[in-house]
Every structure is written in C-alpha cells, then in structure tokens.
Amino acid sequence: MTPHPPLEGITLVIPCYNEATRLDVGAFLDFTRAYPALRLLLVDDGSTDGTAAVLESLWSHSPESFEVLRLPRNRGKAEAVRLGIRAALRDLPRYVGFWDADLATPLEALLDFYRVLEERPWIELAVGSRVQLLGRDIARHRSRHYLGRVFATITSLVLDLRVYDTQCGAKIFRVTEDTAELFREPFRARWIFDVELFARLVRLRRTAGRPPVERIVYEVALASWRDVAGSRLRKRDFLTAVLDLARIYRWLRLAHVPAAPLAASTGSEDGAGGIRD
C-alpha cells in the first residue's frame, strides 16, 4: 500500500468571502490534524457576515496549521488569491497554491497534486481537471458542464494551449523564480483570472525563450468534484468573460514587446469568485 505523502512545504491559500455558513470547519480541522505539515492561509476578502470569526476560530484551534489574512474591504477573488499568494511566498514554501473554500474539490485531492510535483520535478504547475470519466464522481449541472466545454474550447484557442479545464479552483505551483512574477500585478480579468494566469505563464516563458507551457503544466484528473449551492453565474458574467478573453488574446499577440498589464476590465468585484463552470 502506497504511504500517504506528508504534504511538507505546501502553503495553500483559501480565499473566503461570506463563507460563515458554508465553510466546513470540521473538514479543515480533520485534514490538518492528519497532515500537520500543511499550512493553510485563509484570506478573509472583506466579508460582511461572520466569516472573520470562523476563520479566527480555525486559527485558535491550530495556529501552527492556519494563518488568517484579513482584507479591509472586498477586493474580489482574483485579488484575494493574489495577495494571499504574495503573503505565502514570504515564508519561502516549496509549493504554493489556492483552493476553493467550499471544498468543491475535496482536500484529499491535494495528495494527488503533491505526488505529481514530487515525482515529476520538471512540472511547475499542477491544476485540477474536472473530466467526467467512468469511475470518477464529478457532479456538475448539465447546463454548466456544456457551457463550460464551449468556454474551455474557446480558451484553448485563445491561449494556443491544449488545456482541458482552466477554471477549476484547485491549483498548486512549484515555487520558482517565476512564481512571484506571475502574481506581481493585479489581475484585470477578474471573472476569468485563471485564464489570465495561464496567459501570463505562456507569455513569460515565450518572452524568455524557455520551453513552452505544455512541458511544465500537469492537469490532475480529479476523482471527485461537486457543484456547491450558493455559487452564482449570471448571463452578464459570461459576457464579461468573453470580453476578457478578447483582451487576453490581444495581449498574448503582443508577446514580442515587454509585458504590460491588461486593459482594465468591467468585471465585478463582489467576491462571487469568478466563473467556475
């Protein structure tokens, strides 16, 4: 029987906005007890409910496993993730990443991500992929699944990258000289900041003349994933995502010039978390 990895050297950023009634405190505590080397950085994105108290209770139960970063006002998920990653990097972890607070991707999946990074030293980014294979428990609303496949196809064309799922909220980076640069500037494509993150990685490697992204990214096919009640996707959000895709496409086409921030987006900053199809 393969022993469980220790999850040493990982700091996982958990962005939280008004999660007081949805946060599975027991799941977080149980997992950190089983894997005490794991560090969880909980980012309170200006919540207006009791989220701050819930996060502080997790910290008080296990300060060696949890840290809380409180933002004075709601900045949106993209900025909460970015600021969380930047804070996490100060402690020089080997791996850093982010995970959805609703645990749509179970924490147990982190073991698979860790094995990928430990066994494949050339991989710099492991991302969750919600592939509906036989023997897997991927529970998605049918309409969101098909809408997501359309979006993923367009995204692959924009990035010129055969990526199946950019929008899964589980991603782990091997900390390299590039990691801080990827999170240096605020994301402009707030609703699809994951796509912009891929675009930044593509452009960074292209302008530096390094091997393409396909060689350093690994999609981890998830064993289970579930839609969680409370997530929202409105028609105008999809329109915003399409406009942001157009901006990202143009930005990537200019990869021969020095990198510059994307043009400002009209995306919302209400903390809904971006498109999670």
C-alpha positions in Angstrom: 0.0 0.0 0.0 1.4 3.4 -1.0 2.0 5.6 2.1 0.4 8.9 2.2 2.7 11.8 1.4 3.5 14.2 4.3 2.5 17.4 2.4 5.6 19.1 3.6 6.5 22.5 2.3 3.0 23.4 0.9 1.1 26.7 1.7 -2.4 26.6 0.4 -4.3 29.9 0.0 -8.1 29.7 0.7 -9.9 32.9 -0.4 -13.1 33.4 1.6 -16.0 35.8 1.1 -19.1 35.5 3.3 -18.5 31.8 3.9 -19.6 31.7 7.5 -22.5 29.2 6.8 -20.7 27.3 4.1 -17.2 26.7 5.4 -16.7 23.1 6.5 -14.7 23.7 9.6 -14.6 20.1 10.5 -13.1 19.1 7.2 -10.4 21.7 7.5 -9.5 20.7 11.1 -9.6 16.9 10.4 -7.3 17.3 7.3 -4.7 19.5 9.1 -4.7 17.0 12.0 -3.9 14.2 9.6 -1.3 16.4 7.8 0.2 18.8 10.3 3.0 19.9 7.9 0.4 21.6 5.7 0.0 25.4 6.0 -3.4 27.0 5.2 -3.5 30.7 4.6 -7.2 31.8 5.0 -7.9 35.1 3.3 -11.0 37.0 4.5 -11.9 39.1 1.5 -13.8 41.8 3.3 -16.6 39.6 4.4 -19.7 41.2 5.9 -21.1 38.1 7.8 -19.4 36.0 10.5 -16.6 34.7 8.3 -13.9 36.5 10.2 -14.9 34.9 13.4 -15.0 31.4 11.8 -11.5 31.9 10.4 -10.2 33.1 13.7 -11.6 30.1 15.4 -9.7 27.8 13.0 -6.5 29.7 13.7 -7.1 29.5 17.5 -7.6 25.7 17.2 -4.4 25.2 15.3 -2.1 28.2 14.9 0.6 26.0 13.6 -1.6 25.0 10.6 -3.6 28.1 10.0 -2.9 31.7 9.3 -5.5 34.4 8.6 -5.1 37.4 6.3 -7.9 40.0 6.6 -8.5 42.4 3.7 -10.3 45.6 4.9 -12.7 45.6 2.0 -14.0 43.2 -0.6 -11.5 43.0 -3.5 -12.8 40.0 -5.4 -11.5 36.5 -5.5 -8.7 37.3 -8.0 -7.1 39.9 -5.7 -7.7 37.8 -2.6 -5.8 34.9 -4.2 -3.0 37.2 -5.5 -2.5 38.9 -2.1 -2.7 35.5 -0.4 0.0 34.0 -2.7 2.3 37.0 -2.2 1.9 36.7 1.5 2.6 33.0 1.4 5.7 33.4 -0.6 7.4 35.4 2.2 7.8 32.2 4.1 9.6 30.5 1.2 7.5 27.4 0.8 8.4 24.7 -1.8 4.9 24.7 -3.2 2.1 27.3 -3.0 -1.4 27.3 -4.4 -5.0 28.1 -4.0 -8.1 26.1 -3.3 -11.9 26.9 -3.2 -13.2 27.5 0.3 -16.4 25.5 -0.5 -14.2 22.4 -1.0 -15.9 21.6 -4.3 -12.5 19.9 -4.8 -12.0 17.8 -1.6 -8.9 18.5 0.3 -7.9 14.8 -0.1 -7.2 15.6 -3.8 -4.2 17.6 -2.6 -2.4 14.3 -2.1 -2.5 13.6 -5.9 -1.2 17.1 -6.7 1.7 16.6 -4.2 2.6 13.3 -5.7 2.7 14.8 -9.2 5.0 17.6 -8.1 7.2 15.3 -6.1 7.6 12.6 -8.7 7.9 15.0 -11.7 10.5 17.7 -10.8 10.1 19.4 -14.2 6.4 20.1 -13.5 5.9 23.7 -12.2 2.1 23.8 -12.0 -0.5 21.1 -11.2 -4.1 22.1 -11.9 -7.3 20.3 -11.2 -9.3 19.0 -14.2 -12.9 18.0 -13.9 -13.0 15.2 -16.5 -16.2 13.1 -16.4 -14.6 9.7 -16.7 -16.1 6.4 -15.7 -15.2 5.6 -12.1 -15.0 9.3 -11.2 -17.5 11.3 -9.2 -17.7 14.6 -11.0 -21.1 16.1 -10.1 -21.9 19.1 -12.3 -25.1 20.6 -13.5 -25.6 19.5 -17.2 -26.1 23.1 -18.5 -23.0 24.4 -16.7 -21.0 21.4 -18.0 -21.8 22.1 -21.6 -21.4 25.8 -21.3 -18.0 25.1 -19.6 -16.9 22.9 -22.5 -17.7 25.7 -25.0 -15.8 28.2 -22.9 -12.9 25.8 -22.5 -12.7 25.2 -26.2 -12.5 29.0 -26.9 -10.0 29.4 -24.1 -7.7 26.7 -25.6 -7.8 28.6 -28.9 -7.1 31.9 -27.3 -4.1 30.5 -25.3 -3.0 28.2 -28.1 -2.8 25.6 -25.4 -4.5 22.2 -25.2 -5.8 22.7 -21.7 -9.0 20.9 -20.7 -10.0 22.9 -17.7 -8.7 26.4 -16.7 -11.5 27.2 -14.3 -11.2 24.5 -11.6 -10.4 26.3 -8.4 -7.5 23.9 -7.4 -4.0 24.9 -8.5 -0.6 24.2 -6.9 2.7 25.8 -8.1 6.2 24.7 -7.5 7.9 27.9 -6.2 10.4 29.1 -8.8 11.9 32.4 -9.8 8.8 33.0 -11.9 6.1 32.4 -9.3 6.3 35.9 -7.7 6.3 37.5 -11.2 3.0 35.7 -12.1 1.3 37.3 -9.1 3.1 40.7 -9.2 0.4 42.7 -10.9 -3.4 42.7 -10.0 -5.5 40.6 -12.4 -7.6 42.6 -14.7 -9.7 39.7 -16.0 -11.4 39.3 -12.6 -14.0 36.8 -13.7 -11.6 34.6 -15.5 -8.4 35.4 -13.7 -7.4 31.7 -14.1 -7.2 32.2 -17.8 -5.1 35.4 -17.4 -2.9 33.4 -15.1 -2.3 30.8 -17.8 -1.7 33.7 -20.3 0.9 35.3 -18.0 2.7 32.0 -17.8 2.6 31.5 -21.6 3.9 35.0 -22.2 6.5 34.9 -19.5 8.1 31.7 -21.0 7.7 32.9 -24.6 9.4 36.2 -24.0 12.2 34.5 -22.0 12.7 31.9 -24.8 12.1 29.0 -22.5 10.4 25.7 -23.3 6.6 26.0 -23.7 4.0 25.8 -21.0 2.9 22.3 -22.2 6.1 20.9 -20.7 5.7 22.3 -17.2 1.9 22.1 -16.5 0.2 18.9 -15.5 -3.6 18.5 -15.3 -4.7 16.3 -12.4 -7.9 14.4 -13.3 -10.0 14.8 -10.2 -11.5 11.7 -8.6 -14.4 13.8 -7.3 -15.8 17.3 -7.6 -19.2 18.8 -6.8 -21.2 21.9 -7.6 -21.8 23.6 -4.3 -25.0 25.5 -3.6 -24.5 29.3 -3.4 -22.2 29.7 -6.4 -23.6 32.2 -9.0 -23.2 32.5 -12.7 -25.2 35.2 -14.4 -25.6 35.9 -18.1 -23.7 39.2 -17.9 -20.8 37.3 -16.2 -20.5 35.1 -19.3 -20.5 38.2 -21.5 -17.8 39.8 -19.3 -15.7 36.6 -19.6 -15.9 36.7 -23.4 -14.8 40.3 -23.4 -11.9 39.5 -21.1 -10.9 36.6 -23.4 -10.7 39.1 -26.3 -8.4 41.3 -24.2 -6.2 38.3 -23.2 -6.0 37.2 -26.9 -4.8 40.7 -27.9 -2.3 40.8 -25.0 -0.8 37.5 -25.9 -0.4 38.5 -29.6 1.8 41.4 -28.3 4.2 38.9 -26.6 7.2 40.3 -28.6 7.0 43.6 -26.6 7.8 44.0 -22.8 5.0 42.6 -20.7 2.3 45.2 -19.6 -0.9 44.9 -17.5 -4.0 44.1 -19.3 -6.5 46.8 -20.1 -9.0 47.4 -17.3 -11.9 45.0 -17.2 -15.5 45.8 -16.4 -15.7 42.6 -14.2 -17.5 42.7 -10.9 -15.6 42.8 -7.6 -18.4 41.4 -5.5 -16.4 38.4 -4.4 -18.5 35.9 -6.2 -15.3 34.2 -7.2 -15.3 34.3 -11.0 -16.6 31.8 -13.5 -16.5 28.4 -12.0 -18.2 26.4 -14.7 
